[in-house]
């Protein structure tokens, strides 16, 4: 007798069958197989990354029965793929559940997978808590690859540089990835090495604010209001044909505050100044309570205020493995022609 959760997992897998067939044809073996918030189990997600399945819980830990149901169901659906469970229902979304020896070995084993013909690294558990590639951004990476040929690309808050590597694979002439985390950039460099890229991709370890100010030609002082700024790499001013902006919800440093709810414009205006006339700026906002029409209206007003109006815009919707019953997915991605 199947459990209610097993029935939900089966319904989700059946609904995705046409999508997974198309993804396989284009060289993609990473996707969400269960999206609990829209499919009956809020706080539970199951993602396939090549030859492993990553189960994550965000609201409460799995019961022994539910874990057994998940393992049993996917043992039949994906024979031989280990199930790696990361419980992130504790404070700060940190992984908190212990694994036995065999599970731990599977979780830390370095793996590779492909998406849209681009190769990436995966490890079920590592020093951080987030997977090394966010699968809901596949639609955005797909669009970047369609736009990138012969373009210069700036990838901001690059994390493990999935967008930058995809752009280079698609024929970009120059790619710069900017992120403050050395460990994330190290994975990005590994991702680049996994692919036969036609160019050498650049990786810049820096707070995004001083990087953008320098690229925008505004410069960055080493001392501000009597406070000595942390070290940052010097960059020459330049503009890019395509800029990708994917900031975290909130982050604070001596250089500035990232606040996607109250002050997206602080970053947006700088990113826009580094976008060439006639270029493309792709912006992301992953805060669910931010209404997308209000957000994009703010972007348009900010752009007009600094004399760089938006000529056209296009929403990039998550693909079908991230269903949204109300048509308002938490992740909002908009492409702006400026």
KEKOLDO-301835 format. One record per residue (C-alpha): residue number from 1; x, y, z. Coordinates in nm, 4 decimals. Layout:
BEGIN
  nr       xx       yy       zz
 NUM        X        Y        Z
...
***
This chain:
BEGIN
  nr       xx       yy       zz
   1   0.0000   0.0000   0.0000
   2   0.1434   0.3355  -0.0996
   3   0.1596   0.6297   0.1393
   4   0.0051   0.9711   0.0640
   5   0.3569   1.1077   0.0136
   6   0.4402   0.8292  -0.2326
   7   0.1275   0.9213  -0.4295
   8   0.2380   1.2857  -0.4398
   9   0.5861   1.1896  -0.5585
  10   0.4374   0.9700  -0.8300
  11   0.1998   1.2423  -0.9508
  12   0.4849   1.4937  -0.9691
  13   0.7064   1.2557  -1.1660
  14   0.4254   1.1720  -1.4085
  15   0.3482   1.5393  -1.4703
  16   0.7126   1.6072  -1.5556
  17   0.7622   1.3184  -1.7997
  18   0.7322   1.5312  -2.1192
  19   0.9659   1.7961  -1.9764
  20   1.2286   1.5431  -1.8699
  21   1.2225   1.3887  -2.2180
  22   1.2913   1.7286  -2.3752
  23   1.5618   1.8103  -2.1215
  24   1.7400   1.4802  -2.1871
  25   1.7450   1.5575  -2.5591
  26   1.9270   1.8861  -2.4966
  27   2.1851   1.7496  -2.2562
  28   2.0220   1.8248  -1.9216
  29   2.0337   1.5739  -1.6350
  30   1.9530   1.8079  -1.3451
  31   1.6007   1.9121  -1.2529
  32   1.3477   1.9294  -0.9698
  33   1.1515   1.6079  -0.9424
  34   0.9309   1.7241  -0.6533
  35   0.8401   2.0824  -0.5595
  36   0.6593   2.0419  -0.2309
  37   0.5236   2.3945  -0.1935
  38   0.3117   2.3433  -0.5060
  39   0.2655   1.9676  -0.4900
  40   0.1275   1.8966  -0.1456
  41   0.4270   1.8894   0.0898
  42   0.5440   2.2444   0.1730
  43   0.9080   2.2629   0.2740
  44   1.0113   1.9443   0.0919
  45   1.2097   1.9466  -0.2332
  46   1.3727   1.6694  -0.4330
  47   1.6279   1.7533  -0.7031
  48   1.8167   1.5312  -0.9391
  49   2.1792   1.6266  -1.0016
  50   2.3085   1.3686  -1.2487
  51   2.3624   1.0430  -1.0637
  52   2.2326   1.1611  -0.7240
  53   1.9079   1.2811  -0.5702
  54   1.9163   1.5689  -0.3212
  55   1.6277   1.5828  -0.0728
  56   1.5941   1.9033   0.1302
  57   1.3525   1.9897   0.4109
  58   1.2992   2.3500   0.5198
  59   1.0011   2.3550   0.7588
  60   1.0406   2.0343   0.9570
  61   1.2534   1.7218   0.9480
  62   1.1298   1.4099   0.7736
  63   0.9670   1.1414   0.9838
  64   1.1176   0.7960   0.9590
  65   0.8124   0.6816   0.7613
  66   0.8353   0.9679   0.5106
  67   1.2077   0.9174   0.4613
  68   1.1464   0.5487   0.4001
  69   0.8693   0.6330   0.1521
  70   1.0986   0.8693  -0.0382
  71   1.3846   0.6203  -0.0506
  72   1.1553   0.3378  -0.1576
  73   0.9820   0.5390  -0.4298
  74   1.3003   0.6727  -0.5913
  75   1.4771   0.3364  -0.5644
  76   1.2221   0.2190  -0.8211
  77   1.1984   0.5434  -1.0220
  78   1.5773   0.6019  -1.0374
  79   1.7508   0.2712  -0.9608
  80   2.1041   0.3121  -0.8309
  81   2.0821   0.6846  -0.7526
  82   2.1621   0.7569  -0.3864
  83   1.9202   0.9741  -0.1895
  84   2.1045   1.2451   0.0051
  85   1.8881   1.4132   0.2692
  86   1.9795   1.7580   0.4000
  87   1.7489   1.8812   0.6759
  88   1.7594   2.2619   0.6768
  89   1.4642   2.3259   0.9072
  90   1.6868   2.4529   1.1906
  91   1.8001   2.8112   1.2359
  92   1.9861   2.9878   0.9522
  93   1.8842   2.7091   0.7134
  94   2.1952   2.5134   0.8097
  95   2.2093   2.1412   0.7376
  96   2.1538   1.9743   1.0753
  97   2.0837   1.6018   1.0295
  98   2.3517   1.3390   1.0764
  99   2.4098   1.0653   0.8199
 100   2.5459   0.7160   0.8667
 101   2.8839   0.6213   0.7194
 102   2.7490   0.5013   0.3837
 103   2.5221   0.8036   0.3472
 104   2.8039   1.0431   0.4378
 105   3.0321   0.8876   0.1800
 106   2.7675   0.9351  -0.0909
 107   2.6978   1.2906   0.0244
 108   3.0581   1.4162   0.0023
 109   3.1521   1.2290  -0.3147
 110   3.2468   1.4783  -0.5923
 111   3.0179   1.4355  -0.8914
 112   2.9522   1.5945  -1.2285
 113   2.6334   1.6564  -1.4223
 114   2.5255   1.8479  -1.7313
 115   2.2657   2.1151  -1.8017
 116   2.1994   2.2409  -2.1546
 117   2.5229   2.0736  -2.2584
 118   2.7280   2.2556  -1.9919
 119   2.9099   2.0521  -1.7237
 120   2.8974   2.1418  -1.3554
 121   3.0242   2.0069  -1.0245
 122   2.7934   1.8712  -0.7555
 123   2.8462   1.7576  -0.4002
 124   2.5538   1.6713  -0.1758
 125   2.7264   1.8149   0.1295
 126   3.0064   2.0694   0.1457
 127   3.1147   2.3659   0.3577
 128   2.8078   2.5713   0.2656
 129   2.4407   2.4810   0.2787
 130   2.3060   2.5596  -0.0704
 131   2.3482   2.3331  -0.3720
 132   2.6207   2.4541  -0.6062
 133   2.3733   2.5199  -0.8873
 134   2.0226   2.6586  -0.8338
 135   1.7965   2.4674  -1.0694
 136   1.5170   2.7260  -1.0777
 137   1.7619   2.9533  -1.2622
 138   1.7849   2.7121  -1.5574
 139   1.5458   2.9283  -1.7609
 140   1.7697   3.2291  -1.7003
 141   2.0865   3.0383  -1.7909
 142   1.9100   2.9154  -2.1034
 143   1.8299   3.2739  -2.1999
 144   2.1839   3.3919  -2.1261
 145   2.3164   3.1217  -2.3592
 146   2.0774   3.2416  -2.6309
 147   2.1999   3.6007  -2.5855
 148   2.5706   3.5561  -2.5175
 149   2.7359   3.4905  -2.8569
 150   3.0050   3.7533  -2.9270
 151   2.8949   3.9524  -2.6196
 152   3.0836   4.0704  -2.3141
 153   2.9167   3.9381  -1.9982
 154   2.9328   4.0523  -1.6347
 155   2.7996   3.8007  -1.3803
 156   2.7350   3.9642  -1.0410
 157   2.6949   3.7669  -0.7161
 158   2.8223   3.4870  -0.9355
 159   2.8249   3.2180  -0.6623
 160   2.9655   2.9122  -0.8452
 161   2.9602   3.0993  -1.1780
 162   2.6971   2.8896  -1.3547
 163   2.5771   3.1862  -1.5606
 164   2.9289   3.2901  -1.6556
 165   3.0393   2.9407  -1.7565
 166   2.7191   2.8922  -1.9588
 167   2.7769   3.2254  -2.1350
 168   3.1333   3.1293  -2.2244
 169   3.0167   2.7909  -2.3517
 170   2.7638   2.9708  -2.5726
 171   3.0276   3.1878  -2.7387
 172   3.0636   3.5007  -2.5256
 173   3.3781   3.6945  -2.6135
 174   3.4543   3.8092  -2.2570
 175   3.3146   3.6905  -1.9208
 176   3.3769   3.8344  -1.5736
 177   3.2371   3.6656  -1.2603
 178   3.2288   3.8697  -0.9376
 179   3.1668   3.7157  -0.5953
 180   3.3008   3.7711  -0.2441
 181   3.3331   3.4005  -0.1595
 182   3.6648   3.2374  -0.2468
 183   3.5164   2.8890  -0.1977
 184   3.2293   2.9599  -0.4384
 185   3.4678   3.0978  -0.7003
 186   3.6851   2.7880  -0.6571
 187   3.3867   2.5741  -0.7569
 188   3.3273   2.8148  -1.0451
 189   3.6821   2.7620  -1.1662
 190   3.6269   2.3858  -1.1478
 191   3.3075   2.4293  -1.3501
 192   3.5029   2.6175  -1.6148
 193   3.7664   2.3439  -1.6285
 194   3.4980   2.0814  -1.6842
 195   3.4058   2.2460  -2.0152
 196   3.5938   2.3033  -2.3374
 197   3.5542   2.6815  -2.3282
 198   3.6669   2.8950  -2.6238
 199   3.7790   3.1803  -2.3948
 200   3.9489   3.2202  -2.0584
 201   3.6851   3.3219  -1.8042
 202   3.7766   3.5802  -1.5402
 203   3.7004   3.5370  -1.1698
 204   3.7077   3.8405  -0.9386
 205   3.6905   3.7956  -0.5610
 206   3.5346   4.1173  -0.4429
 207   3.2454   4.2779  -0.2643
 208   3.0108   4.3696  -0.5484
 209   2.9766   4.7371  -0.4481
 210   3.3423   4.8415  -0.4995
 211   3.3601   4.6244  -0.8107
 212   3.0565   4.7944  -0.9632
 213   3.1636   5.1442  -0.8611
 214   3.4990   5.0968  -1.0295
 215   3.3512   4.9404  -1.3425
 216   3.0984   5.2253  -1.3574
 217   3.3809   5.4787  -1.3452
 218   3.2897   5.6137  -1.0024
 219   3.5907   5.4719  -0.8194
 220   3.6044   5.3314  -0.4674
 221   3.7820   5.5108  -0.1854
 222   3.9968   5.3111   0.0534
 223   3.8784   5.5287   0.3419
 224   3.5134   5.6329   0.3788
 225   3.3943   5.8660   0.6587
 226   3.7125   5.7943   0.8478
 227   3.6768   5.4177   0.8196
 228   3.9342   5.2127   0.6371
 229   3.7649   4.9901   0.3825
 230   3.8510   4.6207   0.3528
 231   4.0876   4.5380   0.0655
 232   3.9359   4.5046  -0.2807
 233   4.0898   4.4389  -0.6237
 234   4.1382   4.7418  -0.8504
 235   3.9288   4.7286  -1.1674
 236   3.9270   4.9521  -1.4722
 237   3.6040   5.1147  -1.5810
 238   3.4198   4.9400  -1.8618
 239   3.0715   4.8464  -1.9764
 240   2.9321   4.5088  -2.0789
 241   2.6837   4.3968  -2.3420
 242   2.5069   4.1675  -2.0943
 243   2.4946   4.2073  -1.7160
 244   2.3408   3.9434  -1.4876
 245   2.2390   4.0587  -1.1384
 246   2.1353   3.7905  -0.8873
 247   2.1835   3.9284  -0.5336
 248   2.1031   3.7573  -0.2030
 249   1.8016   3.8729  -0.0064
 250   2.0053   4.0743   0.2448
 251   2.3742   4.1332   0.3063
 252   2.5643   4.4134   0.4789
 253   2.9246   4.5232   0.4535
 254   3.1241   4.8439   0.4967
 255   3.0800   4.9031   0.1245
 256   2.7002   4.8965   0.1226
 257   2.3803   4.7103   0.1993
 258   2.2092   4.4578  -0.0266
 259   1.8364   4.4713   0.0481
 260   1.6051   4.3155  -0.2086
 261   1.2916   4.4250  -0.0220
 262   1.3652   4.7892   0.0560
 263   1.6501   4.9031  -0.1691
 264   1.7063   4.6991  -0.4829
 265   1.7831   5.0260  -0.6633
 266   2.1154   5.0720  -0.4831
 267   2.2538   4.7749  -0.6749
 268   2.0415   4.8128  -0.9851
 269   2.1597   5.1665  -1.0612
 270   2.5253   5.0627  -1.0445
 271   2.4649   4.7517  -1.2547
 272   2.2815   4.9630  -1.5117
 273   2.5788   5.2018  -1.5353
 274   2.8006   4.9052  -1.6238
 275   2.5607   4.7957  -1.9012
 276   2.6432   4.9299  -2.2467
 277   2.3940   5.1452  -2.4367
 278   2.1663   4.9080  -2.6238
 279   2.2734   4.6258  -2.3931
 280   2.0829   4.3815  -2.1764
 281   2.0476   4.3706  -1.7982
 282   1.8915   4.0595  -1.6419
 283   1.7767   4.1094  -1.2826
 284   1.6673   3.8511  -1.0256
 285   1.4668   3.8866  -0.7044
 286   1.3949   3.5742  -0.4989
 287   1.1899   3.7347  -0.2190
 288   0.8393   3.5879  -0.2322
 289   0.6596   3.8829  -0.0742
 290   0.7930   4.1307  -0.3301
 291   0.5219   4.1764  -0.5936
 292   0.6808   4.1504  -0.9350
 293   0.4877   4.4382  -1.0930
 294   0.5843   4.6698  -0.8065
 295   0.9445   4.5568  -0.8354
 296   0.9755   4.6072  -1.2095
 297   0.8019   4.9449  -1.1804
 298   1.0715   5.0433  -0.9298
 299   1.3418   4.9319  -1.1729
 300   1.1920   5.1321  -1.4580
 301   1.1612   5.4451  -1.2456
 302   1.5185   5.4097  -1.1205
 303   1.6489   5.3647  -1.4747
 304   1.4636   5.6703  -1.6013
 305   1.5910   5.8763  -1.3076
 306   1.9569   5.8164  -1.4022
 307   1.8927   5.8769  -1.7714
 308   1.9083   5.5120  -1.8843
 309   1.5447   5.4257  -1.9560
 310   1.4277   5.0697  -2.0141
 311   1.3328   5.0270  -2.3805
 312   1.1640   4.6888  -2.3368
 313   1.1294   4.4134  -2.0802
 314   1.0579   4.0416  -2.0782
 315   0.9832   3.8083  -1.7890
 316   1.1841   3.4856  -1.7767
 317   0.9617   3.2271  -1.6105
 318   1.0925   2.9176  -1.4263
 319   1.0513   2.5985  -1.6263
 320   0.7812   2.3376  -1.5678
 321   0.9656   2.1458  -1.2933
 322   0.9033   2.4522  -1.0718
 323   0.5229   2.4782  -1.0881
 324   0.3487   2.7842  -0.9448
 325  -0.0286   2.7445  -0.9032
 326  -0.0909   3.1185  -0.8687
 327   0.1442   3.2181  -1.1507
 328   0.3660   3.4157  -0.9116
 329   0.6777   3.2093  -0.8415
 330   0.9038   3.3360  -0.5609
 331   1.1932   3.3747  -0.8047
 332   1.1361   3.6689  -1.0371
 333   1.3689   3.7206  -1.3342
 334   1.3272   4.0071  -1.5786
 335   1.5290   4.0857  -1.8905
 336   1.5643   4.4574  -1.9608
 337   1.6813   4.6113  -2.2897
 338   1.8544   4.9357  -2.1996
***
